Amino acid sequence: MTMTSETEALGLRKGVFAGQHTWQVISVLIVVAIAAVLPFVLSNYRTLQATLVLIYAITLLGLNILTGYNGQISLGHGAFYGVGAYIAVILINHAGLPYWSTIPIVALICLVGGFLFGLPALRLEGLYLALATFALAVALPQILKHPALTKWTGGFQGITINPVPVPGKLPLNPDQWLYLFCLAVTLIMFAIAWNLLRGRTGRAIVAIREHTTAAVGMGINAAFYKSMTFGVSAMFAGVGGALGALTAQFVSPDSFGFFLSITLLVGIVVGGIATISGALFGAVFIQFVPNIADQISKAAPWALYGVILIGFMYLMPQGIVGLLRTIPDHYRNVFAVLRHR
């Protein structure tokens, strides 16, 4: 290959990459624009459901950073979600803080808590780490019900908070404002994840997943990055939990049981492991598919849900994002065949 042809090939690759990046930016802007319009065209109930999708998307993104990108299996992220919810409610009811100020506080507390939890978990991998996080998910509801904490957690009865007020004289109802507030937080959290994963830190996180020994040999501090990833993942789950508490206006220990952690794990698998956009698809799945199954079959909704889940895994083994990524290649191959006929 001559120098000229090599230069042309390099320029072609740069052009293709630039074109893909441009379309990605355009796609993101379109999705954000549609999301911003939704509360003005949907009913209050549908707006509430869309708000829950955003909340789940934040939580799933955090779990995907841990499990998908770093390879650490967690069966206890429902616990971090619950911790974030309770911290937000306690700060509002007992400290008198405004609802919006609880989000960064919850994020910081869960980041530190997740990092500290990740330190002893460094000795555990695979199923052993999964069992450790499973213990966390099982223990949290019982801890929240303990009589010594009833003053703060409300015990079995839980705690209620006032609805989120609409600021100033904005022409919005509470459901619309809460949705837009959650949308703003969602955009911030997705931007944080995107910047984290596209840089040096993201490459280190993925390198540890692929081959820990090789990553350490390249000078990557595996212990720090594993704990840091656990902390970041817990931060995302805590922020999701805080927003969930603001939306439900109520928290109780039984709302954050082991089933929630399994539901979150299902969401990242259905959406697509190690993908950012997969968190949105997974959130839509775990929010709407159980309701659809219940509407179709009142007698055995979870049996139908299981059948739907098996169908998803059979038809889309790499998740929804994995399927969408194969569509351009499929059409490219079809066009190539037609061109040579």
N, C-alpha and C positions, 0 to 999 in steps of 0.2 A: 504494500500500500504506500503510495507517495505521500509526501508531506501535505500536498494540496488536498488530497482525498481525506487524510486524517483530520485536517482542519475543518473541512466541510462536514464530516461526520460529527465532530465535536460541536460545531455550530448547530447542527440539526438536533442533537441531543439537548443542547441548551434551549433551543426553541421549543422543543416538545415539553421540557420541564416548565418553562415559563408559561406556556399555554395551559398546562395542567394547573399550575398555581393560580393563574388568573381565573380559571373556571371554578376552582375551589373557593376563592374569595367571593366570586359572584354568587355561588350557591349558598354560602354562609349568609351573605347579605339578604338574599331572597328569603331564606328560612327565618332570619331575625325579623324581617319586615312582616312576614305572614304571622309570626308569633305575636308581634306587637298589636296586630289588628284583631286577633282572635277574641279578646274579651268584649269587643264592641259588636261582634256579630253572633256570639254564642249566648245562650241563656245562663243565668247565674249558676245553675247546677253543672252545666258543661264547663263553665269557666272554672269552677271548683275542681272538677276532674283534671282540667288542663294544668291547674296549679299543682296538683299532686304529681302529675307527670314531670314537671320541672323539678320538684323536690326529689323524686325518685332518681331522676337523671343525675343530679348532683351526687347522690349517695352511690349510685352504680358506678359513676366515673371514678370515685375514690377507691371502690373495691376493685375496679378493673386495673387501676394503677398498681395495686398491691398484687393481685392474683394474675392478671393478664400480662402486665409488663415486667413484674419482678418475680413472678413464679411462686409467691407465698400464698398458700391456700388458707382462707379464713372462713370459718363457720360461725363467727361471732360478731359480725359487723352490725347486726341488729342492736347489740349492746351499746356500741358507740353512738348509734342513732338515738337510742334511748337516753344516753347520758347527755347528749346535746339538747334533747327536748327538755329534760328536767332542769338542766342548768339555765336554759332560757326562761322557763316558767318561774323558777326560784328567783332569778334576778329581777324579773318583772314584779312579782308579788311581794317579795321580801325586801329587795333593795330599791324598788321603785324606779328602776331604769326604764327608759323608753325602749320599745320593742326593737327598733333598728339597731340600737347600741349593743344588744345581746349577741348579735351575729359575730362580730369580730372577737368578742370575749370568749364565746363558745369555741370559735375556731382556734384560738390560742390555747385554751385549756385542753381541748381534744388533741391538738398537735403535740403538746408536751406529754399528755397522758398516753397517747399512742406510741410515742417515741420510747417512753419508759417501759411500757408493756413489751415493746419489741426487743428490749435489751436482754431480758432473761429468755425470750423466745428464740434468741440467736442459736442456741444449742439444739433447737428443734427444727426439723424439716419435714416436708411432705405430710403424711398422715398424722405424725406426732404433733406438728404445729396445728393442724386442723383440729385435733382433739383438745389442745390447749385453748384455742379460741372457742371451741364448742362449750368448754367448761365456763368460759366467760359469759356466753349467751344464756346458759342455763342458770348461772348464779345471779345475774343482775336483777331479774324480777324478785327473787327472794330477798336480796339485799335491800331493794327499794321498799319492801313490805316490813322491814324490821322495825320493831317498836321504837328503837332509839332514833330512827330517822323520820318517824311519822310527822313530826312538826314541820319538816321540810318537804317531804315527798307525798304527804297525804295518806300514806299507807295503802290499804286495799282500795280505798275510795278514789284515790287520785287527786288531782288538782285542776281547777278551772281557771281560765284567765279571760279578761275582757277582749272583745273583738278588736282587731287592728283598726285604729281610726284613720279616716281619710284626711290627709294634711290640708290645711287651709280651706279654700273654697273651690277645690278642684271638682269639676263636674263628673265625678266618678262615684259609683257605689262601692261599698267595702270589698266585695268580691273582685271587682275590676282592679281596684288599687292593690289588693293583696297579690293578685296575679302579676301585675306589672312590677311590683317590688320583688317578687320571687324571680321574675324574668331577669331583672337587673342583676340580682345575686348570681343567678345561673350563668349569665354571660361572663361575669367576673371570674367565677370558679372554673369555667371552661377555658378562659384565657390563661389562667394560672396553670392549668394542667397542660395546655398546648405549649406554653413557653417552657415549662419544666421538662417535658418529654422530648422536645426538639433540640435541646442543648446538650451540654456535656453531662449534666446530671442524668438526663434521660438515657443517654448512651450507656452510662455506667449501670443504671438500673436494669436495662435490657441485657447487658453483658453478664451480669450476675445470674440472671435467669437462664441464659444460654449455657454458661459453663463457669461456675463459681471459681474453680481452681485457676482457670485461664485468666479470669478477670483479676484475681488477686496477683497473679504473675505479672500483669500489666500495670500494677501499682494502684489498683482500685481498692479502697478501704471497704470491703464487703460488709463488715460489721456495722459501720456507720451508715452506709447506704441502705442496708436492710432495715435498720431501726428508723432511719429518716423516712423511708417509704411507708413503713407502718404508721408513723406519725402523720404524714401527709394524708394517707388514706383515712385515718381516724378523724382528721380535721374535716374532710369532705363529708363523712358520715355524720359528724356532729352538727355541721352547718345544715345538712338536710334534716336532721332531727329537730333542730331549732325552728326551721321554717315549717316543718310538719306540725309542731306544737302551736305555732301562731295560727296555722290554718284550721286545725281541729279545735282549738281553744280548750283543750283538755288533754291531760296525760294520766296514764295509770300504768302500774307495773306490768299488767298482763298484755299491754299493747306492744311490748318489746320482747316477746318471747323468742324461742329458737326458730319458730316458723318464719318470722320476719327475716332472719339471717338466711334461711334457705331460699326464701323468695328473692332476696337480693342476689344470691348466687345464680339462681335461674335467670334473672334479668341480664347479667353480663354474658352468660352463655348464649342465650337467645339473641341478644343484640350483636355480639361478636367479641370474642376474647381479644385483648390487646388492641382495641380500637377506641377512639374518642367518641365518634358519632354513634357507636354501638350503644352507648349509655342512653341515648334518646330513644332508640328503637326498643331497647329492653324495658325502659320505663313505660312506654306505651303498652307493651305486652303485659307487664305485671299489673298495670292499672285497669286495662279494659278486658283482657281475655277472661279472667275469673268472672267478671260481671256478665260477659256474653255467655259463658258456660252456664251460669246460674239462670239466665233468661231462657236458654234452650231446654235445660233439664233441671227442674226443681227437685227431683228425686235424688239425682246423683251428680251434682254439678262438678265435684272434684274429680270424679271418675272421667267425666268428659274433658275436664281441664288436663288431666293426665294424658288422654288420647291426643289432644291438640298439641301438647308439649312433645310427645313422642313423634308426631307428624312433623313438627318444626325441626326436630333434631335429625330426622331421617332425610328430609328434603333440603335442609340447610345446616349441614354439619359444622360449618364455620360461622354460623350465625347469619343474621339478616345482612349485615355489612359485607360478609364474605360472599353472599349471593349477589349483592349489588355490584361488587367488584368484578365478578365474572361476566356480567352482562356486556360491558364494552369489548372484552376479549372475544366473546361469542359473536357479536356483530362484526367485529374486525375480521374474524375468520370467515364469516359468511360473505362479506364484501370481497375478500381476497379470492375466494372460490369463484364468485360471480365474475370477477375481473378477468380471470384466466380462462373463462369459457369462450 
